[in-house]
Amino acid sequence: MKSEQVLAAQLKEIYLFEMLDERQMAKMLQTSTSISLAARENLFEAGQPAQRFYLLKSGQVKLYCISADGDEKVMEIIFPSQTFAEAIIFMQRQVYPLSAEAISKSELISFSMQTFREILEQSHETCFHLMAIMSRRLHSRIDEINNLTLHNATYRLVTFLLDQLPSEAVELSEIHLVTPKSVVASRLAIQPETFSRILTRLFRKGLIDVHGNNITLLDVAGLRDLL
């Protein structure tokens, strides 16, 4: 029981669960299942029937699709405390539109889409509260789309790096980007060779330090000035 109370308190910090009352939360907890994934292990494939959505507790997961030419395109990188696949709850066709694979060893919790849908159907207040939250998140996505379509590759990469920092950060000591650079490049729609050139340019300016797949931000103010 204590572990359920701890999990319930953690879920209250997640946008998808913050509007649930105690009874609704207990109902969702009854459907929860823990999942462990090794690095590069798939969680689900595009086109597979969707019955569960997920909360990432630790590690990293990429959502991706395969183009007609056979190239992998990373659509999103999921970090701890983020949910994913929940949008399918509201779709008529209940299948995963993307594939999901662990970038590193990951721990997740899955929940029943059907149960969550029933909670929303039974409570208009809960449903409208969630709609308000998702509307705010939609505006954030629109900003991301503008970033991807209207700004150059350096702007996109620098914005991504700064998004990894706490909003109040001015100087950086020991924060690293551990997502593989190839995955980040795909996520930002940047060709690998262009991605490498940008990193080299930022390194020569003394703004970042690069060691393999780790990127340390040395001059946060300088990076922000580029924007």
PyMOL commands that set and color helices and strands:
alter all, ss='L'
color gray80, all
select helices_A, chain A and resi 2-11+22-30+86-90+113-122+124-150+153-163+181-187+192-204+220-226
alter helices_A, ss='H'
color red, helices_A
select strands_A, chain A and resi 33-37+42-44+52-58+61-66+72-78+83-84+99-102+106-112+176-177+208-211+214-217
alter strands_A, ss='S'
color yellow, strands_A
deselect
rebuild
show_as cartoon
